[in-house]
Amino acid sequence: QVQLVESGGGLVQPGGSLRLSCAASGFTFSNAIMSWYRQAPGKERELVATIARDGTNTAYGDSVKGRFTISRDNAKNTVYLQMNSLKPDDTAAYYCQARGIAPAWRFEYWGQGTQVTVSS
């Protein structure tokens, strides 16, 4: 069974930091491009960060550049999102996505999400 399980969300104060984790199972993790998305009530789903299969290339949404860092540990089948200098506008449900683009195995999986709330 394919599973993506996010963890690490919670309530933090503005300016604080939080580290999200996404534990993957049921597929070959090293074949997957991993991404974090977020969605707040009344807003469209937003790409937060993406990381290549081997971790050598990353990309970030404009709203989080310079504050968030995506990383992965293929030995642990886990992708991380380090969030610093958090703002109230970062409040959202954060979702982990696994995507495969190889012709022999195309897939797209989503986790259930973890809530991040930034408030004083």
Number of C-alpha atoms within 10 A of each C-alpha: 5 12 16 23 18 23 19 14 18 14 14 18 14 17 14 14 16 17 16 21 21 25 17 23 14 9 14 12 22 17 18 23 18 28 26 26 19 22 19 16 9 6 9 9 15 15 19 24 23 24 21 17 18 13 17 9 10 15 15 19 14 10 13 17 12 11 13 20 20 23 21 21 13 16 8 11 16 19 26 22 23 14 20 17 15 22 17 15 12 20 20 22 18 27 25 30 22 22 18 19 12 10 6 7 10 11 12 12 15 18 19 14 22 21 19 22 20 20 16 9
